[in-house]
């Protein structure tokens, strides 16, 4: 599912640098309400408003205090606050990176020049896999994490993100036959292979997970065997769920460009 709407706003100047809004909404009225809510929360509590939840909609707000810019993301409530914050953070980061020269101008800013950001939004969302892997790497048991994309049409694979140095040729050369063997084995039971766990020799003391996130996308994680499974199970589950949402949303955005 796509985000329902996204906005980049500057409350102090009441400027709306970018908006991705459904036709049925009234952007000026909605924008004014958002600015009023942000300012009221700051005045009342001294804290930034970060998330609101309604019957079916979640609203995630991520701000950059230096630029005094906020990304306001409307999404399905079922997606949750964590996923909303992940997307909003990357969208705002991509916006600031794309228009850093324009945003430094104190006068003469043409707001229409920011509207081409809608064509960069899909790439920003697809790049959200990187911070998910970086968060997973913070677990002390994780030695290395990488996201591998398989292109069935071209018949090859590539590493999209890695949290450290990796032998790309070795990983890609072994991943495809490994998954093929697992798929053939599970097909006997009329099932499909989703995850594979491998144990290294005692001298190397590492454990490897290969998890199919979606069709054509794999999460590969190397763990230290000094830590038991319970030490990282929750973080792995969180990462795989976020990556699944990111991959599905990224493909939807690509098709709708």
C-alpha positions in Angstrom: 0.0 0.0 0.0 1.2 3.5 -0.9 1.4 6.3 1.7 -1.9 8.1 1.6 -0.2 11.5 1.5 3.2 13.2 2.3 4.1 16.8 3.0 7.3 18.7 3.6 6.4 21.9 5.6 8.1 24.8 7.4 5.7 25.9 10.2 7.5 29.1 11.0 7.1 30.6 7.5 3.9 28.5 6.8 5.5 27.3 3.6 4.7 24.0 1.9 7.7 22.9 -0.1 6.2 19.6 -1.3 2.9 17.8 -1.1 1.8 14.5 -2.3 -1.9 14.7 -1.6 -5.0 12.7 -2.9 -7.3 14.8 -5.1 -10.2 14.5 -2.7 -8.4 16.4 0.1 -8.2 20.2 0.6 -4.5 20.8 0.8 -4.6 24.4 2.2 -7.0 23.6 5.0 -5.2 20.4 5.9 -1.9 22.2 5.9 -3.1 24.9 8.2 -4.4 22.4 10.7 -1.1 20.6 10.7 0.9 23.7 11.3 -1.4 24.8 14.1 -1.1 21.3 15.8 2.7 21.4 15.6 2.9 24.8 17.1 0.4 24.0 19.8 2.2 20.9 20.9 5.5 22.7 21.0 4.1 25.6 23.1 2.2 23.3 25.5 4.8 20.7 26.2 8.1 21.9 24.7 8.1 18.6 22.7 7.6 17.9 19.0 4.4 16.1 17.9 5.6 12.9 16.3 2.6 10.6 15.8 -1.2 10.7 15.7 -3.6 7.8 15.2 -7.2 7.8 13.9 -9.7 5.1 13.1 -7.9 3.9 10.0 -5.1 6.4 9.5 -1.7 7.0 11.1 0.1 10.3 10.8 3.8 10.3 11.4 5.8 13.6 11.8 9.6 13.8 11.6 11.4 17.1 11.9 14.8 18.6 11.1 15.3 21.3 13.8 18.3 22.9 11.9 16.2 23.6 8.8 12.9 23.8 10.7 11.3 21.4 8.2 8.9 18.6 8.9 7.8 15.6 6.9 4.2 14.7 7.6 3.3 11.2 6.4 -0.3 9.9 6.2 -0.4 6.1 6.1 -2.6 3.1 7.1 -2.8 2.7 10.8 -2.0 -1.0 10.4 1.5 0.0 9.1 2.4 1.2 12.6 4.4 4.1 14.1 7.8 2.4 13.6 7.3 1.9 9.8 5.8 5.4 9.5 8.8 7.0 11.2 11.2 5.0 9.1 9.6 6.2 5.8 9.2 9.8 7.0 12.8 10.0 8.1 14.1 8.8 4.8 11.8 11.0 2.7 12.8 14.1 4.7 16.5 13.1 4.4 16.2 12.6 0.6 14.4 16.0 0.3 17.1 17.8 2.2 19.9 16.2 0.2 18.2 16.9 -3.1 17.5 20.6 -2.4 20.2 21.6 0.0 21.4 24.5 -2.2 17.8 25.9 -2.7 17.0 25.6 1.0 20.0 27.8 2.0 18.6 30.8 0.2 16.9 33.3 2.5 15.0 35.0 -0.3 13.8 34.2 -3.8 12.8 30.5 -3.2 10.5 29.3 -5.9 8.3 26.6 -4.3 7.4 25.1 -7.7 11.0 24.0 -8.1 10.5 21.4 -5.4 7.6 19.6 -7.1 9.8 17.3 -9.1 10.5 15.5 -5.8 7.5 13.4 -6.4 9.6 11.6 -9.1 12.3 10.9 -6.5 10.0 9.7 -3.8 10.0 6.1 -5.1 13.9 5.9 -4.9 13.9 7.4 -1.4 11.4 4.7 -0.3 13.4 1.9 -1.9 16.5 3.1 -0.1 14.9 2.6 3.2 16.4 -0.9 3.4 19.7 0.7 4.4 18.7 2.1 7.8 16.8 -1.2 8.6 20.1 -3.1 8.2 22.0 -0.5 10.1 19.6 -0.8 13.0 19.9 -4.6 12.9 23.7 -4.3 13.0 23.5 -2.5 16.4 22.7 -5.9 17.9 26.0 -7.1 19.3 25.3 -10.6 18.0 25.2 -9.4 14.4 28.5 -9.6 12.6 27.3 -8.6 9.1 23.9 -8.0 7.4 23.2 -7.6 3.7 20.3 -7.3 1.4 20.5 -9.2 -1.9 18.3 -8.6 -4.9 17.8 -11.3 -7.5 16.7 -10.4 -11.1 15.1 -13.5 -12.5 14.9 -11.9 -16.0 18.6 -11.3 -16.2 19.4 -14.4 -14.2 21.8 -12.6 -11.8 21.9 -11.1 -8.4 23.4 -8.0 -6.7 24.1 -6.9 -3.2 21.9 -3.8 -2.5 23.2 -2.9 0.9 25.8 -4.3 3.3 26.8 -3.2 6.8 30.5 -4.1 6.2 33.1 -5.4 3.7 31.9 -8.6 2.0 33.1 -11.0 -0.7 30.3 -10.2 -3.2 31.3 -12.9 -5.6 31.4 -15.6 -2.9 28.0 -14.6 -1.5 26.2 -14.4 -4.8 27.8 -17.6 -6.2 26.6 -19.6 -3.2 23.2 -18.0 -2.5 21.4 -19.1 -5.6 22.2 -22.8 -5.5 21.5 -22.8 -1.7 18.0 -21.4 -2.1 17.4 -23.7 -5.1 18.3 -26.8 -3.1 16.1 -25.6 -0.2 13.2 -24.9 -2.6 13.5 -28.4 -4.2 13.6 -30.0 -0.8 10.5 -28.2 0.5 8.6 -28.8 -2.8 8.6 -32.5 -1.8 6.4 -31.5 1.1 4.4 -29.1 -1.1 5.9 -26.1 0.8 8.2 -23.3 0.1 11.6 -22.4 1.7 11.4 -19.0 3.5 14.5 -19.2 5.8 17.7 -21.2 6.0 20.0 -21.4 9.0 23.6 -22.6 8.6 26.0 -23.4 11.4 29.8 -22.9 10.8 32.6 -25.1 12.0 33.5 -24.7 15.7 36.7 -22.8 14.8 34.8 -20.1 13.0 31.9 -19.9 15.5 29.3 -18.1 13.4 25.8 -18.7 12.4 24.2 -17.6 9.1 20.6 -16.8 8.2 19.3 -16.5 4.7 15.7 -15.2 4.7 13.5 -14.6 1.6 11.9 -11.2 2.3 9.8 -11.1 -0.8 10.2 -12.8 -4.2 13.7 -11.8 -5.5 14.9 -10.2 -2.3 16.9 -11.9 0.4 18.2 -10.8 3.8 21.5 -12.5 4.8 22.8 -12.1 8.3 25.9 -13.5 10.0 25.7 -13.9 13.8 28.3 -14.7 16.4 27.7 -18.0 18.1 28.7 -16.5 21.4 25.1 -15.3 21.6 22.1 -17.5 21.6 19.1 -17.2 19.4 17.0 -15.3 21.9 19.5 -12.5 22.0 18.7 -11.4 18.4 15.4 -13.1 17.5 13.2 -10.1 18.2 15.5 -7.7 16.2 15.5 -10.1 13.2 11.8 -10.4 13.2 11.4 -6.6 13.3 13.9 -6.2 10.5 12.3 -8.8 8.2 8.8 -7.3 8.7 10.0 -3.8 8.0 12.0 -4.9 4.9 8.9 -6.8 3.6 6.8 -3.6 3.8 9.6 -1.5 2.2 10.1 -3.9 -0.7 6.4 -4.2 -1.4 5.9 -0.4 -1.2 9.0 0.2 -3.3 7.7 -2.0 -6.1 4.3 -0.3 -6.0 5.9 3.1 -6.3 8.1 1.9 -9.2 5.0 0.7 -11.1 3.1 4.0 -10.5 5.9 6.3 -11.7 
